[in-house]
């Protein structure tokens, strides 16, 4: 995959191999064919088979976890016994719905990529060279790191079977569920992170254009046409404002696709956090050695999910922070500029950003530190409620 797109020339070359990787797991059951600007989405039998395989695999995950709901362990804690029976089925059900949602929203995905391509062409007209290779390398390295973490967790789950007296069947079911739900969770979150990074990368390009024009003290570029001797002046401020407005529309489309998906994923991580924290506390105080080893498997999954949620918020906040940096540069340009007409355009550009700032957000919250603090408080609140209503029995000690 990396050898084929070692030197990508445009955004399609950057995203095509990443979408192909997602298609292997049935989360993007479509492909982009053609060369820009003549590009279209195509769905063949292979894509339908990939989507059907994803649906079947998630249904199998739900089935085997429901049928073997009491195989993981029996501790006597109502929360632990019931929680272990619904965590993986819930995750598989959410991933199944997200795969179908991505398939139905494939046209919006293609529109986003096409609009990013148009913004790139506009930035190149202003003599800004986009380094697509660096953008691609960053995304691929991030994907490899996350995929490696999933594989380490799966191997750790299988390795614990050699140090546990529980059935090997239980560990195989847990490892399969761990890998299936974890990889899909990683890919869906990676889609959002890639979209956020793509927008941030172009906002940084706009910032670089403003910085270079600020240093040269000129807001016009004279560009010679490819054919003929005519020189066409380019109004940098006006065109950058149009590029920024296009990125605002792209952010709205990204929110349209991922707002519901990220809400479902983060809600699932919140419930998983409540359960894992409680299980860890219970196992530490009254659990056995066998239970502690199994709890370690849940902790590895929990750490990975927390890392992914952190990436979501970091990517979302980077879009807002870059927009704020652009506002700072525009205010600096306003202080230096003497031409009244140019000052008016710079002022309109800064007001445009302030009034229509691109914000990646979900239905109920924005991606910022305040939301993270609220989520932490919510987890602690439900954890306290859980401890008040949990019931214990002595059967766990007899069976262990």
N, C-alpha and C positions, 0 to 999 in steps of 0.2 A: 504493500500500500504506500509506504513512504518512498520507495524507489520509483513508483509510477508517477508520483506528484512531487518530485524532488524540488522542482522550481515552478510553483504555480504562478500563473500569469494574471488570474483574476479570482474573484470570490467563488465562482463555481468550482474552480480547481481546488480551492481550499476546502469546500464543504462536501464535495462529491464523495471522496473516500470516507469521510466521517459518517455520512448518511448511509453509505454502503455497509459500514461496520454495524450500524444500528439495524439495518435491514436483516442482517444475519440472525438477530434475536427477535425479529418480527415487530419492532417498534416503529419503523418507518417503512411500511409496505408500499413503497413507490420509488421510482427512480427518475432522475432529471436527465433528459436526452437533448442533444443539440448543442450548438455553440451560441453564446450570447451575441446579439440580443434575440436570436431565434431559438428559444428554449421552451420546452414544454414538459409536463409531467406525464409519465407513462406508467401504467399498471399492467403487468403481464401475469401469466400463470405463476411465475416464480414468486412474485410479490404476494399473490393470494395464498400460495402454499406457505410462505413465511408467516403471514398473519394467522392462518389457520393453525400452524404449528405452535405459535405463541399462545393462542387460545386453548389448545389441547393441553399444552404443558402446564399452564396455570390451573386449568381444571383438574388435572392429575394431582398437582400440588395441593389444591384444596381438598380433594377426595382422600388422599392418603393421610393427610394430617387430621381430618375429621374422623376417619375410621380408626386411626391409631392415636386418638387424642389422649389416652391414658398411658401411653408407652414411654413417654419421656421420663417422667418420675412422678412419684406420689409422695407428697411431703406432709399433707395434713392441712396446708394453708389453702383456703378457698381461692385466694387471689392467684397463687402460683399454679394450682391445678387447672383452674379455668383459663387463666391467661395463656398458658402454654398451648392450649387447644385452639385458640383463635388468632394468635399473632401472625403465624405464617399464612393461614387461609385468608385473613384480612389483607395481608400484603399482596398475595397472589391475585385476589379479586380486584384490588385497586390497579395493579399493573395491567390486568386484562382490559379494564375499562380505558386506561390511558393509551394502550395500543390501538384500540378502536377509535379513540378520540383523535390521535395523531393521523390515522388513516383518513378520517373524515375531513380534517383540516389541512390536507396536503396542498390545496390550492393557495391557502393563505401563506404557507411556508414558501412556496415558489414565488409568490408576490413579494415577500420580504427579501428574498435573495435577489430578485430582479431590481428592487429599489436600492438595495445596497450597491449593486453593480452600477446603477445610474449615478449614485453619489460618488463612487470611485472615479467614474469618467469625468465628472464635473471637477473633482479635486485635481485630477491630472491636467485639466485645461489651465489650472492656475499654477502650473509648474511644480506641483507637489508629487513626489514619487512615493507610492505606497509599497511597503515591503511586505508583500503577501507571503513570502517564504517565512519570515519571522512570525507572522500571525499563525501560519499553519503549524510551524514547529511548536509554538507554545501550546496550541490546542492538542496536538498529538501527544506531546509529553504529558500533559495533564491527563489525557485519556489513558495512557499507559500506566501512569502512577495509580489512578483509581482502579483500573482493572487488576493491577498487581495486588492492591490491598484486598480486593474481593477474593482473589485466588489464595492469598495468605490466610485469610479467615476461613475459607473452605477447607484448606489443607489442615489448619489447626483443628477444625471441627472433626475431621476424619482422624487426625492423630490422637485426639482425646479418647477415641474408642479403644486404644491399646492400654489405656490406664484407667479404664472404667469397667465395672462389673455389669453394666447395663447391656442390653442386647445390641448386637452390631446392626440389627435392622433399624433400631431407633436412631443410631448415629448416621446411618445412610440416609434416612428420611430427613433428619435435621440438616445434613450437609447438602442434600439436593435442594431443599427449601431455601437454605441459606444462599446457595449460589444462584438459584433462579431468581428469587426476589431481589437479591443484592445487585446482580448485574443489571436488571431492568431498572431498579431505582437509580443506579449510577448513570445509566444511559439517558433517562428522562431528565435528571438533574444536569447532566452534561449538555444536553440540548439547550437548556436555559442559560447555562454558563457560557456556551459558545455564542448564543445570540447576544448576551450582554457584552461579551468581549468584542464582538464584531461592531456593535454600536459604539463602545468606548474607544475602540481603535480609530474609528472615523471622527469621533469628537476630538481625540488627540491630534488627528491630522488637521482639523479646523483650527485648533489651538496653535499648531505649528505655523500654519499659514498666517494667522493674525500676528504671531510673534515675528515672523520674517518680514511682514509688511510694516510692522511697528519699527523694526530696526532700520529698514530702508527708507522710512518716512514717506512712502508712496503707496497709495491705495488703488493704483491702476497698473494693469499689465498690458503691454502691447504685444499681441500675438499675431504672427504672420500665418496666413492660411496655407494649407498644404499645396494648393494650386493657385498660382497667381501671385501678384506682388502686393496685394491689398493687406494692410495691417489693421487688425481689429482690436480696439481697446476693450479690456475686460474690467468691469467694475467689481473689484474683489469683495467689497463689503456687501453689495447687493447679492452676489452669487453665493457667498458664504452664508448669508441669511437664508437663501433658498435651500442650500444644503442642510442647514440646521433644521429648517422646517420639514424637510424630507425625513430626517432622522427622527423627529418627533412623531411623524406618522408611522415610521417603522416600529418605534417603541410601543405605540398604541396597538399595532398588530401583534407584537410579541406578547403584550399583556392579554390580548384577546385569546391567544393560544394557551399560554402557560398559567394564567391566573387561577383557573380552576384546578389545573394539575398540581401546581405547587401548594395550593391550599390543602389538597388531599394528602400530598406527601408529607408536608410539615405536620399536619394533624396526626398522621400515622406515627411520625417520629416522636411527637409529644406523648402519645399513648404508650409507645414503646419505651420511652424514657421513664415514665411513671412506673411501668412494670419492672424494668430492669433495676432501677434504683431500689425498689421495694424488695425484689428478689435478692439482690446483693446484700441488703441489710439483714433480711431474714436468714439467709444462708450463713452469713458471718456469725450471727449470734446463736442460732439453734440448728443450723444445717449440718449435714455430714460431709465427709471428704468427697464422696461421690457427687453430691449435689454441688459442692464448690467447684469441681471440675466442669460440670455442665454449665454452671453459672458463668464461668470464664468464657464459654462460647458466646453466650448472649452479650457479654461485655464487649467482646471484639466487634460484634455486629453493631452494637450501640455506638462505639467510638467511631466506626466508619460512617454511620448515619449522621452523627454530630459534625464530622468533618465536611460531609456533603452539604448539610444545612449552612454551615459556616461559609462554604464557597458560594452558595446562593446569595447570602446576604452581602458578602464581600463584592461579588460581581454587580449586584444591584446598586450598592452604594457607590461603586466606581463610576457609574454613569452620572449620578448626581454630582459627585465631587469634580469630575472633569467639566461639567457644565458650569459649576461655580468658578473654576479656574478660567474659563472663557470669559465669564462676566468680569473677573478681575482684570484681565488683559484689555477688555473693551473700555473699562473705566480708566485704565492707564492711558489708553489711546486718546480718550476724550480730553484728558488733561494736557496732552502734548499737541493735539491737532489744533490748527489755527483756522483752517478753512471751514466756513459756516455750513456749507452744504455737506461736507464730509462728516462734520460733527453731528449733524442732524441724522444722517444715516447710521452712524455708530450708536447714537442714542436710541434710535428705533430698534436696532439689532439687540442692544442690551435689554430693552424693555420686552422685546419678543421672548428672550430667554427667561426673563423673570416671570412673565405671565404664562408662558407655555413651556415650562421646563420639562425635559424628558425624564420621567420617573417610572422605573420598573416597579410595579406594585401588584399585590393580589387584591382580592375582593375586599378583604377586611383590614389590611395593614400595608404599610410601606416597608421597604427593606432598610432598616436603620437600627441603631443601638436601642432606641426606646422600645421597639417591637421585640427585640431579643430579651430585654429585661422583663417585659410583660409576659412573654412565653415562659420564662424561668419562674416567675411568680405563679403562673397558672399551674405549672407542673408541681411546684411545692404545695400549692393549695389542695389539689386533688390527691397528692400523696398523703397529706395529713388526713383527709377524709377517708382514704382507703384504709389507713391504719386503724381508724376508729371502728370500722364496720367489718373488718376481717375476722374470720373465725378459724380456730385451730382444732385439730383432733389428734388423738394419740395413736391413730392407726399407722401413721407414717413411721413411728419408732418401732412398731411391731414388725412392719414389713421390711424395714431396712435392717 
